[in-house]
Amino acid sequence: MDNLLGDAAERLYAQTSTPDVIRRAEQGHPPSEAWQACEEAGFGDALTPPEQGGAGLDLAEALPVVLAAGRHACPYPIADTMLARAWLGRAQRPQAAGSIAIAAHGLAIQGERIGGLNVPWIRTADHVLAEAGGQVWLLPARAACIRPNGVHGSLAAEAWWALADAERVDGGAPLAPLAAAAYAGLIAGAMERVLAMTLDYANQRSQFGKPIGRFQAMQQQISVMAEQVWAARMAAQLAFQGSGAQPRTLLAAVGKARASQAVPQVADIAHAVHGAIGVTEECDLQLYTRRLREWRLAGGSESYWHARIGAAAIAHDSDALSYLRSALCDKEAA
C-alpha cells in the first residue's frame, strides 16, 4: 500500500510540480493546475474518514505522499491540507474547498483583526487553519491583506484579516503537532532529493581528470550528508505515528526537532559540493535548500521542540528510560 500510494504521488508531483512551476509560484503565479491535479488524485482527503468522503488512511500510510511532496518541493500545502481536513472532520465542521495551511504559531489578535508577520503558505493556500488567542480559526486567503516578508522566494508572508472574516472552530486537539509532523515529512523528502542531486553532480563534475565524487574528502562529506538524510527519514516516521490522523504530541516533537536539526548540515554540504553554481537562479538546487531552511523554522525550530520535550521530561516523575518508554511512546503528553 505504501509503495503504491507513494509511487502514484511521485508520478503526479514529477509531472505537475516541476522546477518551472515552483519558480512561477515564487514569482506570484499560484500553481492552480498543479493543485487541481493533486485534488483530483484524492491526496488532500487521504486522512479524512470514509464517511466524510476521504480515504481514511492512518498517518503512517499517508507519509509516502508527504515525502514525495517534499522531494518535489510542491509549492502548495498538501501535507497541511491532509492533516487539516482530518482535524476539521473530527471537529464536525464541513470541509473547506481548496488547500489549507496550518499556522500553529505566530498569529495574534489585535483589536478587530487577526494575523501575523510570517503566515505559512499564504501566497498559495486557499485557507489558513490557525491558533490565536487560545482558539482555532479558519481564515480565507482571499480575505487577507498580504504583504511580502522580505525573504526571497518564500511562500509565507505577512497577512492580516478582519476578525469578522475569521471563523472560529472548536476542535479540541492542538494544531502544533499537526504542523510539526507535516514539516518533518516535507523536510525528509526534500533532503532525499538534495542528496540525489548532490550525488549526481559529484559523479558528473570532473577535476584533475576524475569525478570529484572519487576524492576521499568529498566522499566523507557526502557520507555525513547521507547519515543526516536517513536520520531525518526516521524522524518523519516517528512524527507520523498517532491515533488515526492526530499525531502523538511528543513523537511529532521529536520528529520535527531531529529533522530540523539536520537541515543546516545537509544544505551546507550540498552547496559545498556544488560550489558557486548551486546558488545561481538557473540551478535547481537552491529551490530545495531554500525551502529546507524555511521549513526548518516553520512549525517550530529544533530549539522550540527541544524545549517542549525537555519540559515534558522534567515534569514526568520517573527516570529517563521510563519516560522514553511510557510518555514518549505510549501516552499523549503536553
Secondary structure, DSSP 8 states (H G I E B T S, - for coil): -HHHHHHHHHHHHHHHS-HHHHHHHHTT---HHHHHHHHHHTGGGSSS-GGGTS----HHHHHHHHHHHHHTT-SS-HHHHHHHHHHHHHTT----SS-EEEE-SS-EEETTEEEEEEETTTTT-SEEEEEETTEEEEEEGGG-EEEE-S-TT-S-EEEEEEGGG-EEE---S-SHHHHHHHHHHHHHHHHHHHHHHHHHHHHH-EETTEEGGGSHHHHHHHHHHHHHHHHHHHHHHHHT-EETTEE-HHHHHHHHHHHHHHHHHHHHHHHHHHGGGGGSTT-THHHHHHHHHHHHHTT--HHHHHHHHHHHHHHS-S-HHHHIIIIITTS---
